[in-house]
Amino acid sequence: MIDQEMKMEVPAQVREFAEKSVDQAEKAISSFMESASKSVAKVPGPMTDVAKQALAITETNLKASFEHARNLMKAKT
């Protein structure tokens, strides 16, 4: 039979590697989003406000995704 609460032990090195990977990915994405925001601000046009809103929504979603990834890494069961 399968244990209803199957526990999986993740080695500390794997957990540390995953945490560093998420941190590095978040820094890279943040840098990209910052550059994209600066680019949108420098090029005025009729779609500038829409582009700014799209970037804001994307940034919010990315932050939530990184937070979710961190929470998954902390999961015990």
Secondary structure, DSSP 8 states (H G I E B T S, - for coil): ---TT------HHHHHHHHHHHHHHHHHHHHHHHHHHHHHHHS-STTHHHHHHHHHHHHHHHHHHHHHHHHHHH---
